[in-house]
Every structure is written in structure tokens, then in C-alpha cells.
């Protein structure tokens, strides 16, 4: 199981014929913004290990693309990456 953004789940539901208004309301209740950001962060923390040894900018770009393919917004991804970079700098 890989976390995905509410937007991507909503699109999948619309493709299956679920009314967009209904799916939107349900997803807003089930996946509030803070929960979606936590899911993106969890996924990023797991995935960042794959990019060890890569130049930092390359790793950041690959991680951004990975999260974007999971449907997360640019804003959510940037916040997630800032959190991860800040933590890595604190541990050094």
C-alpha cells in the first residue's frame, strides 16, 4: 500500500463513475490537508533512502517527481522536502 493524495483518489473514483460532488465531500472529511501532508511525508521518508549517494539536487528532483506522480500538490511536496532537508541538516 502506497499513500496517495486525495486528488488522485478522487480522480480514480470519478473514472469509476462516482459522483464528483459526493466523492469530494467524503474525501475532504476522510483526508484533511494535515493528514495528506503526513502521508506525503511518510512516503518521502521511505523513498528518500533510494536516493542516498545522489547529489542533493538530483535526489530532491527525483523525490519531488515521485510524490507528484502520487498526486500530491507542489505546495505539499515543497513543505515535505523542506521538513526533510531541515531534519537532515540538524543531524549532521
Chimera marker file (.cmm) of the C-alpha trace (Angstrom):
<marker_set name="trace">
<marker id="1" x="0.000" y="0.000" z="0.000" r="1" g="1" b="0" radius="0.5"/>
<marker id="2" x="1.379" y="3.378" z="-1.028" r="1" g="1" b="0" radius="0.5"/>
<marker id="3" x="-0.237" y="6.564" z="0.212" r="1" g="1" b="0" radius="0.5"/>
<marker id="4" x="-1.762" y="8.758" z="-2.474" r="1" g="1" b="0" radius="0.5"/>
<marker id="5" x="-3.195" y="12.248" z="-2.494" r="1" g="1" b="0" radius="0.5"/>
<marker id="6" x="-6.907" y="12.872" z="-2.133" r="1" g="1" b="0" radius="0.5"/>
<marker id="7" x="-6.885" y="14.461" z="-5.586" r="1" g="1" b="0" radius="0.5"/>
<marker id="8" x="-5.632" y="11.249" z="-7.204" r="1" g="1" b="0" radius="0.5"/>
<marker id="9" x="-8.092" y="9.090" z="-5.272" r="1" g="1" b="0" radius="0.5"/>
<marker id="10" x="-10.900" y="11.450" z="-6.316" r="1" g="1" b="0" radius="0.5"/>
<marker id="11" x="-9.895" y="11.139" z="-9.956" r="1" g="1" b="0" radius="0.5"/>
<marker id="12" x="-9.902" y="7.357" z="-9.706" r="1" g="1" b="0" radius="0.5"/>
<marker id="13" x="-13.363" y="7.439" z="-8.152" r="1" g="1" b="0" radius="0.5"/>
<marker id="14" x="-14.670" y="9.697" z="-10.927" r="1" g="1" b="0" radius="0.5"/>
<marker id="15" x="-13.244" y="7.277" z="-13.504" r="1" g="1" b="0" radius="0.5"/>
<marker id="16" x="-15.255" y="4.535" z="-11.801" r="1" g="1" b="0" radius="0.5"/>
<marker id="17" x="-18.438" y="6.584" z="-12.119" r="1" g="1" b="0" radius="0.5"/>
<marker id="18" x="-18.748" y="8.006" z="-8.597" r="1" g="1" b="0" radius="0.5"/>
<marker id="19" x="-20.391" y="11.438" z="-8.466" r="1" g="1" b="0" radius="0.5"/>
<marker id="20" x="-17.603" y="14.064" z="-8.113" r="1" g="1" b="0" radius="0.5"/>
<marker id="21" x="-19.556" y="16.074" z="-5.552" r="1" g="1" b="0" radius="0.5"/>
<marker id="22" x="-20.072" y="13.065" z="-3.301" r="1" g="1" b="0" radius="0.5"/>
<marker id="23" x="-16.508" y="11.805" z="-3.609" r="1" g="1" b="0" radius="0.5"/>
<marker id="24" x="-15.187" y="15.330" z="-2.961" r="1" g="1" b="0" radius="0.5"/>
<marker id="25" x="-17.165" y="15.712" z="0.255" r="1" g="1" b="0" radius="0.5"/>
<marker id="26" x="-16.187" y="12.282" z="1.521" r="1" g="1" b="0" radius="0.5"/>
<marker id="27" x="-12.506" y="12.769" z="0.706" r="1" g="1" b="0" radius="0.5"/>
<marker id="28" x="-12.476" y="16.179" z="2.410" r="1" g="1" b="0" radius="0.5"/>
<marker id="29" x="-13.770" y="14.524" z="5.580" r="1" g="1" b="0" radius="0.5"/>
<marker id="30" x="-11.538" y="11.462" z="5.425" r="1" g="1" b="0" radius="0.5"/>
<marker id="31" x="-8.327" y="13.102" z="4.228" r="1" g="1" b="0" radius="0.5"/>
<marker id="32" x="-7.938" y="16.633" z="5.634" r="1" g="1" b="0" radius="0.5"/>
<marker id="33" x="-4.891" y="18.628" z="4.428" r="1" g="1" b="0" radius="0.5"/>
<marker id="34" x="-2.793" y="17.837" z="7.504" r="1" g="1" b="0" radius="0.5"/>
<marker id="35" x="-3.379" y="14.111" z="7.045" r="1" g="1" b="0" radius="0.5"/>
<marker id="36" x="-2.456" y="14.337" z="3.368" r="1" g="1" b="0" radius="0.5"/>
<marker id="37" x="0.780" y="16.147" z="4.247" r="1" g="1" b="0" radius="0.5"/>
<marker id="38" x="1.578" y="13.467" z="6.831" r="1" g="1" b="0" radius="0.5"/>
<marker id="39" x="1.015" y="10.773" z="4.183" r="1" g="1" b="0" radius="0.5"/>
<marker id="40" x="3.323" y="12.596" z="1.758" r="1" g="1" b="0" radius="0.5"/>
<marker id="41" x="5.971" y="12.937" z="4.440" r="1" g="1" b="0" radius="0.5"/>
<marker id="42" x="5.753" y="9.261" z="5.373" r="1" g="1" b="0" radius="0.5"/>
<marker id="43" x="6.115" y="8.267" z="1.745" r="1" g="1" b="0" radius="0.5"/>
<marker id="44" x="9.022" y="10.695" z="1.249" r="1" g="1" b="0" radius="0.5"/>
<marker id="45" x="10.842" y="9.390" z="4.328" r="1" g="1" b="0" radius="0.5"/>
<marker id="46" x="10.638" y="5.849" z="2.994" r="1" g="1" b="0" radius="0.5"/>
<marker id="47" x="11.588" y="6.811" z="-0.560" r="1" g="1" b="0" radius="0.5"/>
<marker id="48" x="14.489" y="9.138" z="0.260" r="1" g="1" b="0" radius="0.5"/>
<marker id="49" x="16.619" y="6.102" z="1.144" r="1" g="1" b="0" radius="0.5"/>
<marker id="50" x="16.641" y="5.141" z="-2.536" r="1" g="1" b="0" radius="0.5"/>
<marker id="51" x="18.472" y="8.345" z="-3.373" r="1" g="1" b="0" radius="0.5"/>
<marker id="52" x="21.345" y="8.110" z="-0.906" r="1" g="1" b="0" radius="0.5"/>
<marker id="53" x="24.616" y="8.829" z="-2.658" r="1" g="1" b="0" radius="0.5"/>
<marker id="54" x="22.940" y="11.013" z="-5.285" r="1" g="1" b="0" radius="0.5"/>
<marker id="55" x="23.773" y="14.724" z="-5.470" r="1" g="1" b="0" radius="0.5"/>
<marker id="56" x="21.286" y="16.560" z="-3.228" r="1" g="1" b="0" radius="0.5"/>
<marker id="57" x="19.572" y="18.439" z="-6.062" r="1" g="1" b="0" radius="0.5"/>
<marker id="58" x="19.157" y="15.248" z="-8.099" r="1" g="1" b="0" radius="0.5"/>
<marker id="59" x="17.707" y="13.410" z="-5.113" r="1" g="1" b="0" radius="0.5"/>
<marker id="60" x="15.367" y="16.315" z="-4.392" r="1" g="1" b="0" radius="0.5"/>
<marker id="61" x="14.161" y="16.431" z="-8.015" r="1" g="1" b="0" radius="0.5"/>
<marker id="62" x="13.565" y="12.669" z="-8.109" r="1" g="1" b="0" radius="0.5"/>
<marker id="63" x="11.702" y="12.733" z="-4.805" r="1" g="1" b="0" radius="0.5"/>
<marker id="64" x="9.579" y="15.664" z="-5.990" r="1" g="1" b="0" radius="0.5"/>
<marker id="65" x="8.669" y="13.749" z="-9.164" r="1" g="1" b="0" radius="0.5"/>
<marker id="66" x="7.885" y="10.596" z="-7.201" r="1" g="1" b="0" radius="0.5"/>
<marker id="67" x="5.473" y="12.425" z="-4.898" r="1" g="1" b="0" radius="0.5"/>
<marker id="68" x="3.897" y="14.316" z="-7.803" r="1" g="1" b="0" radius="0.5"/>
<marker id="69" x="3.143" y="11.010" z="-9.528" r="1" g="1" b="0" radius="0.5"/>
<marker id="70" x="1.263" y="10.030" z="-6.359" r="1" g="1" b="0" radius="0.5"/>
<marker id="71" x="-0.958" y="13.082" z="-6.834" r="1" g="1" b="0" radius="0.5"/>
<marker id="72" x="0.429" y="15.383" z="-4.147" r="1" g="1" b="0" radius="0.5"/>
<marker id="73" x="0.358" y="19.119" z="-4.853" r="1" g="1" b="0" radius="0.5"/>
<marker id="74" x="3.512" y="21.153" z="-5.386" r="1" g="1" b="0" radius="0.5"/>
<marker id="75" x="2.820" y="23.026" z="-2.159" r="1" g="1" b="0" radius="0.5"/>
<marker id="76" x="2.526" y="19.811" z="-0.142" r="1" g="1" b="0" radius="0.5"/>
<marker id="77" x="5.668" y="18.372" z="-1.716" r="1" g="1" b="0" radius="0.5"/>
<marker id="78" x="7.737" y="21.508" z="-1.132" r="1" g="1" b="0" radius="0.5"/>
<marker id="79" x="6.734" y="21.606" z="2.538" r="1" g="1" b="0" radius="0.5"/>
<marker id="80" x="7.588" y="17.952" z="2.890" r="1" g="1" b="0" radius="0.5"/>
<marker id="81" x="11.001" y="18.379" z="1.266" r="1" g="1" b="0" radius="0.5"/>
<marker id="82" x="11.784" y="21.421" z="3.421" r="1" g="1" b="0" radius="0.5"/>
<marker id="83" x="10.963" y="19.388" z="6.534" r="1" g="1" b="0" radius="0.5"/>
<marker id="84" x="13.200" y="16.512" z="5.429" r="1" g="1" b="0" radius="0.5"/>
<marker id="85" x="16.124" y="18.766" z="4.466" r="1" g="1" b="0" radius="0.5"/>
<marker id="86" x="15.831" y="20.641" z="7.766" r="1" g="1" b="0" radius="0.5"/>
<marker id="87" x="15.964" y="17.400" z="9.731" r="1" g="1" b="0" radius="0.5"/>
<marker id="88" x="18.979" y="16.125" z="7.796" r="1" g="1" b="0" radius="0.5"/>
<marker id="89" x="20.838" y="19.396" z="8.461" r="1" g="1" b="0" radius="0.5"/>
<marker id="90" x="20.077" y="19.100" z="12.196" r="1" g="1" b="0" radius="0.5"/>
<marker id="91" x="21.508" y="15.565" z="12.368" r="1" g="1" b="0" radius="0.5"/>
<marker id="92" x="24.793" y="16.499" z="10.676" r="1" g="1" b="0" radius="0.5"/>
<link id1="1" id2="2" r="1" g="1" b="0" radius="0.2"/>
<link id1="2" id2="3" r="1" g="1" b="0" radius="0.2"/>
<link id1="3" id2="4" r="1" g="1" b="0" radius="0.2"/>
<link id1="4" id2="5" r="1" g="1" b="0" radius="0.2"/>
<link id1="5" id2="6" r="1" g="1" b="0" radius="0.2"/>
<link id1="6" id2="7" r="1" g="1" b="0" radius="0.2"/>
<link id1="7" id2="8" r="1" g="1" b="0" radius="0.2"/>
<link id1="8" id2="9" r="1" g="1" b="0" radius="0.2"/>
<link id1="9" id2="10" r="1" g="1" b="0" radius="0.2"/>
<link id1="10" id2="11" r="1" g="1" b="0" radius="0.2"/>
<link id1="11" id2="12" r="1" g="1" b="0" radius="0.2"/>
<link id1="12" id2="13" r="1" g="1" b="0" radius="0.2"/>
<link id1="13" id2="14" r="1" g="1" b="0" radius="0.2"/>
<link id1="14" id2="15" r="1" g="1" b="0" radius="0.2"/>
<link id1="15" id2="16" r="1" g="1" b="0" radius="0.2"/>
<link id1="16" id2="17" r="1" g="1" b="0" radius="0.2"/>
<link id1="17" id2="18" r="1" g="1" b="0" radius="0.2"/>
<link id1="18" id2="19" r="1" g="1" b="0" radius="0.2"/>
<link id1="19" id2="20" r="1" g="1" b="0" radius="0.2"/>
<link id1="20" id2="21" r="1" g="1" b="0" radius="0.2"/>
<link id1="21" id2="22" r="1" g="1" b="0" radius="0.2"/>
<link id1="22" id2="23" r="1" g="1" b="0" radius="0.2"/>
<link id1="23" id2="24" r="1" g="1" b="0" radius="0.2"/>
<link id1="24" id2="25" r="1" g="1" b="0" radius="0.2"/>
<link id1="25" id2="26" r="1" g="1" b="0" radius="0.2"/>
<link id1="26" id2="27" r="1" g="1" b="0" radius="0.2"/>
<link id1="27" id2="28" r="1" g="1" b="0" radius="0.2"/>
<link id1="28" id2="29" r="1" g="1" b="0" radius="0.2"/>
<link id1="29" id2="30" r="1" g="1" b="0" radius="0.2"/>
<link id1="30" id2="31" r="1" g="1" b="0" radius="0.2"/>
<link id1="31" id2="32" r="1" g="1" b="0" radius="0.2"/>
<link id1="32" id2="33" r="1" g="1" b="0" radius="0.2"/>
<link id1="33" id2="34" r="1" g="1" b="0" radius="0.2"/>
<link id1="34" id2="35" r="1" g="1" b="0" radius="0.2"/>
<link id1="35" id2="36" r="1" g="1" b="0" radius="0.2"/>
<link id1="36" id2="37" r="1" g="1" b="0" radius="0.2"/>
<link id1="37" id2="38" r="1" g="1" b="0" radius="0.2"/>
<link id1="38" id2="39" r="1" g="1" b="0" radius="0.2"/>
<link id1="39" id2="40" r="1" g="1" b="0" radius="0.2"/>
<link id1="40" id2="41" r="1" g="1" b="0" radius="0.2"/>
<link id1="41" id2="42" r="1" g="1" b="0" radius="0.2"/>
<link id1="42" id2="43" r="1" g="1" b="0" radius="0.2"/>
<link id1="43" id2="44" r="1" g="1" b="0" radius="0.2"/>
<link id1="44" id2="45" r="1" g="1" b="0" radius="0.2"/>
<link id1="45" id2="46" r="1" g="1" b="0" radius="0.2"/>
<link id1="46" id2="47" r="1" g="1" b="0" radius="0.2"/>
<link id1="47" id2="48" r="1" g="1" b="0" radius="0.2"/>
<link id1="48" id2="49" r="1" g="1" b="0" radius="0.2"/>
<link id1="49" id2="50" r="1" g="1" b="0" radius="0.2"/>
<link id1="50" id2="51" r="1" g="1" b="0" radius="0.2"/>
<link id1="51" id2="52" r="1" g="1" b="0" radius="0.2"/>
<link id1="52" id2="53" r="1" g="1" b="0" radius="0.2"/>
<link id1="53" id2="54" r="1" g="1" b="0" radius="0.2"/>
<link id1="54" id2="55" r="1" g="1" b="0" radius="0.2"/>
<link id1="55" id2="56" r="1" g="1" b="0" radius="0.2"/>
<link id1="56" id2="57" r="1" g="1" b="0" radius="0.2"/>
<link id1="57" id2="58" r="1" g="1" b="0" radius="0.2"/>
<link id1="58" id2="59" r="1" g="1" b="0" radius="0.2"/>
<link id1="59" id2="60" r="1" g="1" b="0" radius="0.2"/>
<link id1="60" id2="61" r="1" g="1" b="0" radius="0.2"/>
<link id1="61" id2="62" r="1" g="1" b="0" radius="0.2"/>
<link id1="62" id2="63" r="1" g="1" b="0" radius="0.2"/>
<link id1="63" id2="64" r="1" g="1" b="0" radius="0.2"/>
<link id1="64" id2="65" r="1" g="1" b="0" radius="0.2"/>
<link id1="65" id2="66" r="1" g="1" b="0" radius="0.2"/>
<link id1="66" id2="67" r="1" g="1" b="0" radius="0.2"/>
<link id1="67" id2="68" r="1" g="1" b="0" radius="0.2"/>
<link id1="68" id2="69" r="1" g="1" b="0" radius="0.2"/>
<link id1="69" id2="70" r="1" g="1" b="0" radius="0.2"/>
<link id1="70" id2="71" r="1" g="1" b="0" radius="0.2"/>
<link id1="71" id2="72" r="1" g="1" b="0" radius="0.2"/>
<link id1="72" id2="73" r="1" g="1" b="0" radius="0.2"/>
<link id1="73" id2="74" r="1" g="1" b="0" radius="0.2"/>
<link id1="74" id2="75" r="1" g="1" b="0" radius="0.2"/>
<link id1="75" id2="76" r="1" g="1" b="0" radius="0.2"/>
<link id1="76" id2="77" r="1" g="1" b="0" radius="0.2"/>
<link id1="77" id2="78" r="1" g="1" b="0" radius="0.2"/>
<link id1="78" id2="79" r="1" g="1" b="0" radius="0.2"/>
<link id1="79" id2="80" r="1" g="1" b="0" radius="0.2"/>
<link id1="80" id2="81" r="1" g="1" b="0" radius="0.2"/>
<link id1="81" id2="82" r="1" g="1" b="0" radius="0.2"/>
<link id1="82" id2="83" r="1" g="1" b="0" radius="0.2"/>
<link id1="83" id2="84" r="1" g="1" b="0" radius="0.2"/>
<link id1="84" id2="85" r="1" g="1" b="0" radius="0.2"/>
<link id1="85" id2="86" r="1" g="1" b="0" radius="0.2"/>
<link id1="86" id2="87" r="1" g="1" b="0" radius="0.2"/>
<link id1="87" id2="88" r="1" g="1" b="0" radius="0.2"/>
<link id1="88" id2="89" r="1" g="1" b="0" radius="0.2"/>
<link id1="89" id2="90" r="1" g="1" b="0" radius="0.2"/>
<link id1="90" id2="91" r="1" g="1" b="0" radius="0.2"/>
<link id1="91" id2="92" r="1" g="1" b="0" radius="0.2"/>
</marker_set>
